[in-house]
């Protein structure tokens, strides 16, 4: 279990990285142009859309040596969207909301667009 800690005047708060990944994933799914998180089958090289309950498999949270968060997103985007615009919106939204939620600074967000999907 990997955790990040915040020291307050009342004591120490530990937040599991899985909790941060769940929250970041819910914020990412609200962004226009993001279809969902991608799960990659390394053996076959197949990319699949993860269901809501397993979306954290497409998100990796790490704590840097400077005690800041680094988050990787493996996403699937909608066909026809401007990918840099979607990525910038995702970074801005996640950075702001995760910092407010966890009380930890987000140093870096890496976005890997794994696939595109046509939405009906």
QUIDAQUI-V240939 format. One record per pair of residues at least 12 apart in sequence whose ideal C-beta (glycine too) atoms are under 10 Angstrom apart, sorted by sequence separation. I is the first residue (numbers start at 0). J is the second residue. D is the distance in Angstrom with one decimal. If there is no record, write none. Layout:
((I	J	D) (I	J	D))
This chain:
((2	14	6.1) (3	15	8.3) (24	36	6.0) (35	47	9.8) (36	48	7.6) (37	49	6.8) (38	50	9.2) (58	70	6.6) (59	71	4.2) (74	86	8.7) (93	105	7.2) (94	106	9.5) (0	13	9.4) (2	15	5.3) (3	16	6.7) (23	36	9.9) (35	48	4.9) (36	49	4.7) (58	71	6.8) (59	72	8.4) (76	89	9.5) (94	107	9.5) (1	15	7.2) (2	16	6.6) (34	48	6.6) (35	49	6.2) (36	50	9.3) (57	71	8.8) (58	72	5.8) (59	73	8.2) (72	86	9.0) (94	108	6.3) (0	15	6.0) (1	16	4.5) (2	17	9.3) (3	18	9.5) (35	50	8.4) (36	51	9.1) (38	53	7.3) (57	72	6.8) (58	73	7.5) (74	89	7.5) (90	105	9.0) (93	108	6.0) (0	16	8.2) (1	17	8.2) (2	18	8.9) (3	19	7.1) (20	36	9.5) (35	51	8.0) (38	54	8.6) (57	73	4.3) (58	74	9.2) (0	17	8.0) (2	19	9.4) (36	53	8.4) (37	54	9.4) (39	56	9.0) (56	73	8.5) (57	74	7.0) (72	89	6.9) (90	107	9.5) (91	108	9.4) (93	110	9.4) (1	19	9.8) (36	54	4.2) (38	56	5.2) (39	57	8.2) (57	75	8.7) (72	90	9.1) (90	108	4.9) (35	54	6.6) (36	55	7.8) (37	56	9.0) (38	57	5.9) (89	108	7.5) (90	109	9.5) (36	56	7.2) (37	57	5.1) (54	74	10.0) (70	90	9.5) (90	110	7.1) (36	57	3.0) (72	93	7.8) (89	110	6.2) (35	57	7.8) (36	58	6.3) (86	108	9.0) (28	51	7.8) (70	93	6.8) (87	110	9.5) (49	73	9.0) (70	94	8.8) (86	110	4.9) (24	49	8.9) (85	110	8.6) (25	51	8.6) (28	54	7.4) (48	74	9.9) (49	75	8.9) (68	94	9.3) (86	112	7.6) (24	51	8.4) (27	54	8.5) (46	73	8.2) (48	75	5.6) (70	97	7.3) (83	110	10.0) (85	112	8.4) (47	75	8.8) (82	110	9.0) (24	53	9.9) (25	54	8.3) (46	75	7.2) (68	97	6.9) (21	51	9.9) (24	54	4.5) (27	57	9.1) (68	98	8.4) (82	112	6.0) (21	52	9.7) (23	54	9.7) (24	55	6.0) (27	58	7.7) (67	98	9.8) (23	55	8.7) (24	56	9.7) (21	54	7.8) (22	55	9.8) (24	57	7.4) (68	101	7.3) (82	115	8.6) (20	54	8.3) (21	55	5.6) (24	58	5.3) (39	73	6.6) (76	110	9.6) (20	55	4.2) (23	58	5.8) (37	72	8.8) (38	73	7.7) (58	93	9.7) (68	103	5.3) (70	105	6.5) (80	115	8.4) (19	55	9.3) (20	56	9.0) (22	58	9.8) (36	72	7.2) (37	73	4.4) (67	103	6.8) (68	104	7.0) (69	105	7.8) (70	106	9.2) (71	107	9.0) (72	108	7.0) (73	109	9.4) (74	110	6.4) (76	112	5.7) (78	114	10.0) (79	115	8.5) (18	55	9.3) (20	57	8.9) (21	58	8.3) (23	60	7.3) (36	73	6.3) (37	74	6.0) (38	75	9.7) (60	97	9.1) (66	103	7.6) (67	104	4.7) (68	105	4.8) (69	106	5.7) (70	107	7.5) (71	108	7.9) (72	109	7.1) (73	110	8.4) (74	111	7.1) (75	112	7.7) (76	113	9.0) (78	115	5.0) (17	55	6.1) (20	58	4.3) (22	60	9.9) (36	74	6.1) (37	75	5.0) (66	104	8.2) (67	105	6.8) (68	106	6.4) (69	107	4.6) (70	108	5.1) (71	109	4.6) (72	110	5.0) (73	111	4.8) (74	112	6.0) (75	113	6.1) (76	114	7.8) (77	115	7.1) (78	116	6.4) (79	117	8.2) (80	118	9.8) (16	55	9.1) (19	58	8.6) (20	59	7.4) (21	60	9.9) (33	72	8.7) (35	74	7.3) (36	75	7.4) (37	76	9.7) (65	104	8.6) (67	106	3.7) (68	107	8.1) (69	108	7.7) (70	109	7.3) (71	110	7.9) (72	111	6.8) (73	112	8.4) (74	113	6.7) (75	114	4.6) (76	115	5.5) (77	116	6.5) (78	117	4.4) (79	118	9.1) (20	60	5.1) (34	74	7.6) (35	75	5.6) (66	106	9.3) (67	107	7.9) (68	108	8.8) (69	109	7.4) (70	110	9.3) (71	111	6.8) (72	112	9.1) (73	113	5.2) (74	114	8.5) (75	115	6.9) (76	116	7.5) (77	117	7.8) (78	118	7.2) (17	58	9.4) (19	60	4.9) (33	74	5.6) (34	75	4.4) (35	76	9.5) (60	101	9.7) (62	103	8.2) (63	104	9.5) (65	106	6.9) (72	113	9.6) (73	114	9.4) (75	116	5.5) (77	118	5.3) (16	58	9.4) (18	60	9.1) (32	74	9.2) (33	75	7.6) (34	76	6.2) (16	59	8.4) (17	60	8.0) (19	62	9.8) (27	70	9.5) (33	76	6.2) (34	77	5.7) (63	106	5.5) (16	60	4.1) (30	74	9.0) (32	76	5.4) (33	77	7.7) (34	78	9.1) (62	106	9.6) (63	107	7.7) (15	60	9.3) (16	61	7.6) (23	68	9.0) (27	72	6.1) (32	77	5.1) (60	105	9.7) (61	106	9.7) (14	60	9.6) (16	62	7.7) (24	70	9.9) (28	74	9.4) (30	76	9.6) (31	77	8.3) (32	78	9.9) (34	80	9.6) (61	107	9.2) (23	70	5.8) (27	74	6.9) (32	79	9.1) (33	80	8.9) (24	72	8.2) (32	80	3.9) (19	68	6.9) (23	72	7.6) (31	80	7.7) (32	81	7.8) (20	70	7.7) (24	74	9.8) (32	82	7.9) (59	109	8.7) (19	70	7.7) (20	71	9.7) (16	68	8.6) (20	72	9.6) (32	84	7.4) (33	85	6.4) (31	84	8.9) (32	85	3.6) (33	86	9.5) (14	68	9.8) (16	70	9.4) (31	85	7.1) (32	86	8.9) (57	111	9.0) (30	85	6.7) (33	88	8.6) (30	86	9.4) (32	88	7.4) (33	89	6.4) (57	113	8.1) (3	60	8.1) (30	87	10.0) (31	88	6.8) (32	89	8.3) (3	61	9.5) (4	62	8.9) (30	88	5.3) (31	89	9.6) (1	60	7.7) (3	62	5.2) (29	88	9.9) (30	89	4.9) (33	92	9.8) (1	61	8.0) (2	62	8.4) (29	89	9.7) (30	90	9.6) (1	62	7.4) (5	66	9.4) (27	88	9.8) (30	91	9.2) (4	66	8.3) (27	89	5.7) (30	92	5.7) (3	66	7.8) (26	89	8.4) (27	90	9.9) (29	92	7.2) (30	93	8.2) (3	67	9.2) (29	93	9.9) (3	68	6.8) (27	92	7.6) (48	113	9.6) (23	89	9.6) (26	92	5.5) (27	93	6.1) (47	113	9.2) (48	114	8.0) (26	93	5.2) (29	96	9.2) (46	113	4.6) (47	114	8.5) (26	94	9.6) (46	114	4.6) (48	116	7.1) (23	92	9.5) (24	93	9.2) (26	95	8.9) (27	96	9.8) (45	114	9.7) (23	93	5.3) (26	96	4.8) (22	93	9.1) (23	94	9.6) (25	96	9.1) (26	97	7.1) (39	111	9.2) (23	96	8.0) (22	96	7.5) (23	97	5.5) (26	100	8.6) (37	111	7.8) (39	113	6.4) (22	97	6.5) (37	112	8.4) (38	113	8.8) (39	114	9.5) (37	113	3.8) (20	97	9.8) (23	100	8.7) (33	110	9.7) (36	113	9.0) (37	114	6.0) (19	97	6.5) (22	100	5.4) (23	101	9.3) (22	101	7.6) (33	112	9.7) (35	114	9.9) (34	114	8.4) (19	100	7.8) (27	108	9.8) (34	115	8.2) (35	116	8.5) (18	100	9.1) (19	101	5.7) (23	105	8.9) (34	116	4.9) (18	101	8.3) (27	110	9.2) (32	115	10.0) (34	117	9.6) (19	103	8.1) (34	118	6.8) (16	101	10.0) (23	108	8.7) (14	100	8.9) (19	105	9.5) (32	118	9.8) (14	101	5.5) (14	102	8.3) (12	101	9.1) (14	103	7.6) (12	102	7.4) (12	103	9.9) (7	102	8.4) (5	101	7.5) (6	102	10.0) (5	102	4.7) (3	101	6.9) (5	103	6.3) (3	102	9.2) (4	103	8.8) (3	103	5.5))
